[in-house]
Amino acid sequence: MRELILTRANHQIDPVLHVWGWEIPVYLFLGGWVAGMMILSGFFVLQGRHRERRCSCVLTPWLGLALLSLGMFALFLDLEHRRYTWRLYTTFQAASPMSWGAWILVLVYPALAASILVQPPEWLTERFQVADRMSAWVAAREGVVRLVGVANVALGIALGIYTGILLSALGARPLWSSAMLGPLFLLSGLSSAAAFVHLVARSEPERVLLARADNLFLSAELVAILLFLIGLASSTAVHEAAAALLLGGPYTAAFWVGVVGLGIVVPLVVQSLAVRRRIHHTPVAPLLVIAGGLALRFVIVYAGQESRWTAVLSGLLARLA
C-alpha cells in the first residue's frame, strides 16, 4: 500500500517508475569490462608474458584506467548530491555494497598503475626518468611482479562481482533479487575483455588463446543466464512475474535477440569456427560480444526497475476489500 501511495507505483498514474537512467548500465558495463581486463592482465603477468612487448597486458592497464574513469564519470552524473560524494570515503559500512564498491575502486586505480610499471611503454621510460627507475625496481623483484599480478586478478574478481551485487542487494526489485547476478556480470565482463583482447592482439598465438578463452566465458555465461532465469521462475509469484519480463514480456526481444542471440550464441559459433581454422578470425564476433555485454546491463537495469512487489500488494488489498 505504501509503495502504491508514496512512490506512485500505480499503473494509472506512473506505468513505469524509473529511477536509474543510462548512466548506471554504462557504469556497470565499463566496470565489468575493466574487471575482466584486470583478470586477464594479471594472469598474463603471473605467466611472465608481460616481458613480451607484443603482449596485450602492456595496453590493457592504460585502457582500464581510461574506461574506469569514464564509468566513474557516468556514475557521478547519476548522483543527486554530487557535492557530498567524498563522504563515502570517511567511513566503511560492511553491510553496504556501495561502501564496498567505493573502496574497491580506490584500490583498483593503484593496481592498474602498478601493472603499467611492470612493463611500461618505451615512450614513458624515455620521457620520464622516475618512471624508468620505478619500472626497473619493480621488474628486478619477482615477488613484487607476482604481487601485482595477484592483486589485479583479485581486485578484478571483486570489481566484477560487485557490479552484480550492487543490484542484487536491492531486494525491492524482484528481478535483481538473485545471487546469480554477481557471477553473471563477472562472466560477462570477462567475455567482453577477452573479446577486446582478441580483437586488438598483435600476436597470433595470443589471439587464438583469447578466442578459446572467450568461448569458455561465453559458454559459462549462457549457463549463468539459465540458472538466473530458473531461480526466478521457480521462486515466488512475484519473482515469476519478474522473470516473465524476459520470458514473453516487453524485454523478451532485446534479451533473447540482442543479449543471448547476437551477444553470445552468434559470436560463440563464429569464434569456434575460427579456432578450428574453418574460417578466418573476424572483428565481427568480438564487437558483438562487447555490444551484447552492454545490452545485458541495459536490459537487466531497466527490466529490474519495472519489476516490483505490486502483485503481493494487490493480493493484500483484495483481502482487505
Rosetta blueprint (number, residue, H / E / L):
1 M L
2 R H
3 E H
4 L H
5 I H
6 L H
7 T L
8 R L
9 A L
10 N L
11 H L
12 Q L
13 I L
14 D L
15 P L
16 V L
17 L L
18 H L
19 V L
20 W L
21 G L
22 W L
23 E H
24 I H
25 P H
26 V H
27 Y H
28 L H
29 F H
30 L H
31 G H
32 G H
33 W H
34 V H
35 A H
36 G H
37 M H
38 M H
39 I H
40 L H
41 S H
42 G H
43 F H
44 F H
45 V H
46 L H
47 Q H
48 G L
49 R H
50 H H
51 R H
52 E L
53 R L
54 R L
55 C L
56 S H
57 C H
58 V H
59 L L
60 T H
61 P H
62 W H
63 L H
64 G H
65 L H
66 A H
67 L H
68 L H
69 S H
70 L H
71 G H
72 M H
73 F H
74 A H
75 L H
76 F H
77 L H
78 D H
79 L L
80 E L
81 H L
82 R H
83 R H
84 Y H
85 T H
86 W H
87 R H
88 L H
89 Y H
90 T H
91 T L
92 F L
93 Q L
94 A L
95 A L
96 S L
97 P H
98 M H
99 S H
100 W H
101 G H
102 A H
103 W H
104 I H
105 L H
106 V H
107 L H
108 V H
109 Y H
110 P H
111 A H
112 L H
113 A H
114 A H
115 S H
116 I H
117 L H
118 V H
119 Q L
120 P L
121 P L
122 E H
123 W H
124 L H
125 T H
126 E H
127 R H
128 F L
129 Q H
130 V H
131 A H
132 D H
133 R H
134 M H
135 S H
136 A H
137 W H
138 V H
139 A H
140 A L
141 R L
142 E H
143 G H
144 V H
145 V H
146 R H
147 L H
148 V H
149 G H
150 V H
151 A H
152 N H
153 V H
154 A H
155 L H
156 G H
157 I H
158 A H
159 L H
160 G H
161 I H
162 Y H
163 T H
164 G H
165 I H
166 L H
167 L H
168 S H
169 A L
170 L L
171 G L
172 A L
173 R L
174 P H
175 L H
176 W H
177 S L
178 S L
179 A L
180 M L
181 L H
182 G H
183 P H
184 L H
185 F H
186 L H
187 L H
188 S H
189 G H
190 L H
191 S H
192 S H
193 A H
194 A H
195 A H
196 F H
197 V H
198 H H
199 L H
200 V H
201 A L
202 R L
203 S L
204 E H
205 P H
206 E H
207 R H
208 V H
209 L H
210 L H
211 A H
212 R H
213 A H
214 D H
215 N H
216 L H
217 F H
218 L H
219 S H
220 A H
221 E H
222 L H
223 V H
224 A H
225 I H
226 L H
227 L H
228 F H
229 L H
230 I H
231 G H
232 L H
233 A H
234 S L
235 S L
236 T L
237 A H
238 V H
239 H H
240 E H
241 A H
242 A H
243 A H
244 A H
245 L L
246 L L
247 L L
248 G L
249 G L
250 P L
251 Y L
252 T H
253 A H
254 A H
255 F H
256 W H
257 V H
258 G H
259 V H
260 V H
261 G H
262 L H
263 G H
264 I H
265 V H
266 V H
267 P H
268 L H
269 V H
270 V H
271 Q H
272 S H
273 L H
274 A H
275 V H
276 R L
277 R L
278 R L
279 I L
280 H L
281 H L
282 T L
283 P L
284 V H
285 A H
286 P H
287 L H
288 L H
289 V H
290 I H
291 A H
292 G H
293 G H
294 L H
295 A H
296 L H
297 R H
298 F H
299 V H
300 I H
301 V H
302 Y H
303 A H
304 G H
305 Q H
306 E H
307 S L
308 R L
309 W L
310 T H
311 A H
312 V H
313 L H
314 S H
315 G H
316 L H
317 L H
318 A H
319 R H
320 L H
321 A L
